[in-house]
Amino acid sequence: MKLGFIGLGNMAKAILAGLLRSGMFAAEDVLGSDAAEAMRLKAAEVYGIQAVPSNAEVAMASDVLVLAVKPQFLEGVLTELTDFIKEDTLIISIAAGKSLAWLEEKLGKRVRMLRFMPNTAAMVGESSTAICRNAYATDEDVALAVKMCESFGTAQVIDEKLMDVFSAIGGSSPAFAFLYMEALADGAVASGMPRKMAYEIAAQATLGAAKLMRESGEHPGTLKDMVCSPGGTTIQGVKALEQGSVRGSIMAAMDACVEKSKNL
């Protein structure tokens, strides 16, 4: 099976790294293209794939074709590739905000098609990725997609109507987490802790909390209550966060992300 990438940016490389690491694809079976020569050279050097300037060449050679270009460039790429994509090629788009119906219309043909919504944690094999399918994609296509996504994290098969929501909670939320960890570290620095130490502690504490929630299966409110001893330090911090409307701010950020995704 030949795998092709149109676009070799950070997300494409993160996905590619997971697929090669898992053994699902061999480097010699992967072909990629990118408008930037530096990106092509880097992908070829690091991953051992064949990287070319021609999108059409990649499309014609691929059994599975990943569209990994920014949403604003996708229409032009689809128009370019219409005459070169084989009828039996599985198309995967990772572009935010571009629906399956939109993709089919711009491509101008009926093809098996999936959308992936990964996040930047794919770079370390910890992405939470959503998958949705069009009417022509088969159960076997979805099974392949799940296996692909599990090579760089976890996978959720969802209805496309939830993709804009997923783009916020799964795609954008790492930025919120980084902001939170930066604020934790800033607070520690303000109280005298060296910054490098503060960043390390903030990252580990956040990682540990996420792992505890996943592995325990407990409601996050229950886990929060476990940390908040009566009259203790933590409940005072929670009180300060509530006074600052932290929950409302996070929910407002989610709403903003969903709305932007719908209008891309």
C-alpha positions as CSV (number, residue, x, y, z in Angstrom):
1,M,0.0,0.0,0.0
2,K,1.4,3.4,-1.1
3,L,0.9,6.4,1.2
4,G,1.1,10.0,0.0
5,F,1.2,13.3,1.7
6,I,0.3,16.6,0.1
7,G,2.0,19.0,2.5
8,L,5.0,18.1,4.7
9,G,4.5,20.5,7.6
10,N,4.7,19.8,11.3
11,M,1.4,17.9,11.6
12,A,2.1,15.8,8.5
13,K,5.6,14.9,9.9
14,A,4.1,14.0,13.3
15,I,1.6,11.7,11.7
16,L,4.3,10.2,9.4
17,A,6.6,9.6,12.4
18,G,3.9,7.6,14.2
19,L,3.1,5.5,11.1
20,L,6.7,4.7,10.4
21,R,7.4,4.0,14.1
22,S,4.5,1.6,14.2
23,G,5.6,-0.3,11.1
24,M,2.2,0.3,9.4
25,F,4.1,1.8,6.4
26,A,7.7,1.5,5.3
27,A,9.6,4.6,4.3
28,E,10.0,3.3,0.7
29,D,6.2,3.2,0.4
30,V,5.7,6.8,1.3
31,L,5.8,9.7,-1.1
32,G,5.3,13.4,-0.2
33,S,5.1,16.8,-1.8
34,D,5.5,20.3,-0.5
35,A,5.8,23.7,-2.1
36,A,8.8,24.5,0.1
37,E,12.0,22.8,-1.0
38,A,13.4,23.0,2.5
39,M,10.4,21.0,3.8
40,R,10.9,18.3,1.2
41,L,14.6,18.0,1.9
42,K,14.0,17.8,5.6
43,A,11.3,15.1,5.3
44,A,13.5,13.0,3.0
45,E,16.5,13.3,5.3
46,V,14.7,12.6,8.6
47,Y,12.2,10.0,7.5
48,G,13.8,8.4,4.4
49,I,10.7,9.0,2.2
50,Q,10.7,10.2,-1.4
51,A,9.8,13.9,-1.4
52,V,8.9,15.6,-4.7
53,P,7.6,19.1,-5.8
54,S,4.7,17.6,-7.8
55,N,1.4,17.1,-6.0
56,A,0.1,15.3,-9.1
57,E,2.9,12.8,-8.9
58,V,2.0,12.0,-5.3
59,A,-1.7,11.7,-6.1
60,M,-1.2,9.3,-8.9
61,A,1.0,7.0,-6.9
62,S,-1.0,6.9,-3.7
63,D,-3.5,4.3,-2.4
64,V,-4.0,6.4,0.7
65,L,-3.6,10.2,0.2
66,V,-3.3,12.6,3.1
67,L,-4.2,16.2,2.4
68,A,-2.1,18.1,5.0
69,V,-2.3,21.7,3.7
70,K,-3.7,24.7,5.4
71,P,-7.5,25.2,4.9
72,Q,-7.0,28.4,2.9
73,F,-4.9,26.5,0.3
74,L,-7.0,23.4,0.1
75,E,-9.4,24.4,-2.6
76,G,-6.6,25.1,-5.1
77,V,-4.9,21.8,-4.3
78,L,-8.2,19.9,-4.8
79,T,-8.8,21.6,-8.1
80,E,-5.2,20.7,-9.2
81,L,-5.6,17.0,-8.2
82,T,-9.0,16.2,-9.6
83,D,-7.7,14.6,-12.8
84,F,-4.9,12.7,-11.0
85,I,-6.5,11.0,-8.0
86,K,-7.4,7.3,-8.8
87,E,-11.0,6.2,-8.3
88,D,-10.0,3.7,-5.6
89,T,-7.7,6.0,-3.6
90,L,-8.7,6.7,0.0
91,I,-8.6,10.5,0.7
92,I,-7.8,11.8,4.2
93,S,-8.1,15.5,5.0
94,I,-6.7,17.0,8.2
95,A,-7.8,20.5,7.3
96,A,-10.0,22.2,10.0
97,G,-13.4,23.6,9.1
98,K,-13.7,22.0,5.7
99,S,-16.6,19.5,5.6
100,L,-16.7,16.3,3.7
101,A,-19.4,17.7,1.5
102,W,-17.2,20.7,0.7
103,L,-14.2,18.5,0.0
104,E,-16.3,16.3,-2.4
105,E,-17.7,19.3,-4.2
106,K,-14.3,20.9,-4.7
107,L,-12.8,17.6,-5.8
108,G,-15.6,17.0,-8.2
109,K,-15.9,13.3,-7.9
110,R,-17.2,10.5,-5.7
111,V,-14.3,9.1,-3.6
112,R,-13.8,7.3,-0.3
113,M,-13.0,10.1,2.1
114,L,-12.2,10.6,5.8
115,R,-11.4,13.6,7.9
116,F,-8.9,13.5,10.7
117,M,-8.6,16.1,13.5
118,P,-5.3,15.5,15.3
119,N,-3.5,17.9,17.7
120,T,0.1,18.9,18.2
121,A,0.7,16.2,20.8
122,A,1.0,13.9,17.8
123,M,4.6,15.1,17.8
124,V,5.2,13.0,20.9
125,G,2.7,10.2,20.1
126,E,-0.1,11.5,22.3
127,S,-2.6,13.1,20.0
128,S,-6.3,12.8,20.6
129,T,-7.6,12.5,17.1
130,A,-11.2,12.5,15.7
131,I,-12.2,10.6,12.6
132,C,-15.3,11.0,10.5
133,R,-16.3,9.4,7.2
134,N,-18.3,10.2,4.1
135,A,-20.9,7.9,2.5
136,Y,-18.4,6.1,0.3
137,A,-15.9,5.2,2.9
138,T,-16.1,1.6,4.1
139,D,-15.8,0.0,7.5
140,E,-12.4,-1.3,6.4
141,D,-11.4,2.3,5.7
142,V,-12.4,3.4,9.2
143,A,-10.6,0.5,10.8
144,L,-7.5,1.5,8.9
145,A,-7.9,5.1,10.0
146,V,-8.2,4.1,13.6
147,K,-5.1,2.0,13.4
148,M,-3.3,4.9,11.7
149,C,-4.3,7.4,14.4
150,E,-3.5,5.0,17.2
151,S,0.1,5.0,15.9
152,F,0.4,8.6,17.2
153,G,-2.1,8.7,20.0
154,T,-5.7,7.8,20.6
155,A,-8.6,7.8,18.1
156,Q,-12.3,8.7,18.4
157,V,-14.8,7.9,15.5
158,I,-17.4,10.6,15.6
159,D,-20.2,12.1,13.6
160,E,-19.1,15.0,11.4
161,K,-21.5,17.4,13.2
162,L,-19.2,17.1,16.2
163,M,-16.0,17.9,14.3
164,D,-16.1,21.7,15.1
165,V,-16.6,20.9,18.8
166,F,-13.7,18.4,18.7
167,S,-11.5,21.0,17.0
168,A,-11.9,23.0,20.2
169,I,-11.6,20.4,22.9
170,G,-9.2,18.2,21.1
171,G,-7.3,20.5,18.7
172,S,-7.2,23.9,20.3
173,S,-7.1,22.8,24.0
174,P,-3.3,22.1,24.1
175,A,-2.8,25.8,23.7
176,F,-5.0,26.4,26.7
177,A,-3.1,23.8,28.6
178,F,0.2,25.5,27.7
179,L,-1.2,28.9,28.8
180,Y,-2.3,27.3,32.1
181,M,1.2,25.8,32.7
182,E,2.9,29.0,31.8
183,A,0.7,30.8,34.4
184,L,1.5,28.2,37.0
185,A,5.2,28.7,36.4
186,D,4.8,32.5,36.4
187,G,3.1,32.3,39.8
188,A,5.9,30.1,41.1
189,V,8.6,32.4,39.8
190,A,6.8,35.3,41.5
191,S,7.2,33.4,44.7
192,G,10.9,32.8,44.2
193,M,11.2,29.5,42.3
194,P,13.7,29.3,39.4
195,R,11.8,29.4,36.0
196,K,13.2,26.2,34.6
197,M,12.3,24.3,37.7
198,A,8.8,25.9,37.7
199,Y,8.2,24.8,34.1
200,E,9.2,21.2,34.8
201,I,7.0,20.9,37.9
202,A,4.0,22.5,36.1
203,A,4.4,20.1,33.2
204,Q,4.7,17.0,35.4
205,A,1.8,18.0,37.6
206,T,-0.4,18.6,34.6
207,L,0.7,15.3,33.0
208,G,0.1,13.4,36.3
209,A,-3.4,14.9,36.7
210,A,-4.4,14.0,33.2
211,K,-3.1,10.4,33.6
212,L,-4.9,10.1,36.9
213,M,-8.2,11.2,35.4
214,R,-7.9,8.8,32.4
215,E,-6.8,5.7,34.4
216,S,-9.0,6.2,37.4
217,G,-12.2,6.8,35.5
218,E,-13.3,9.2,38.2
219,H,-15.2,12.4,37.5
220,P,-12.8,15.4,37.5
221,G,-14.9,17.1,40.2
222,T,-14.3,14.0,42.5
223,L,-10.6,14.1,41.8
224,K,-10.5,17.9,42.5
225,D,-12.3,17.3,45.8
226,M,-9.7,14.6,46.7
227,V,-7.0,17.3,46.6
228,C,-9.0,20.0,48.5
229,S,-8.5,19.3,52.2
230,P,-10.8,21.2,54.5
231,G,-9.2,24.5,55.4
232,G,-6.2,23.7,53.3
233,T,-4.2,25.5,50.7
234,T,-5.7,24.0,47.6
235,I,-9.3,25.0,48.3
236,Q,-8.1,28.6,48.7
237,G,-6.5,28.4,45.3
238,V,-9.8,26.9,43.8
239,K,-11.7,29.8,45.4
240,A,-9.5,32.3,43.8
241,L,-9.9,30.6,40.4
242,E,-13.7,30.6,40.8
243,Q,-13.6,34.3,41.7
244,G,-11.8,34.9,38.4
245,S,-14.5,32.9,36.5
246,V,-12.0,30.4,35.2
247,R,-14.7,27.9,34.2
248,G,-16.7,30.6,32.3
249,S,-13.5,31.8,30.6
250,I,-12.6,28.3,29.4
251,M,-16.1,27.7,28.1
252,A,-16.1,31.0,26.3
253,A,-12.8,30.1,24.7
254,M,-14.3,26.8,23.6
255,D,-17.3,28.7,22.1
256,A,-14.9,31.0,20.2
257,C,-13.0,28.1,18.8
258,V,-16.1,26.3,17.6
259,E,-17.5,29.4,16.0
260,K,-14.3,30.0,14.2
261,S,-14.1,26.4,13.0
262,K,-17.6,26.7,11.5
263,N,-16.6,29.8,9.6
264,L,-13.3,28.7,8.1
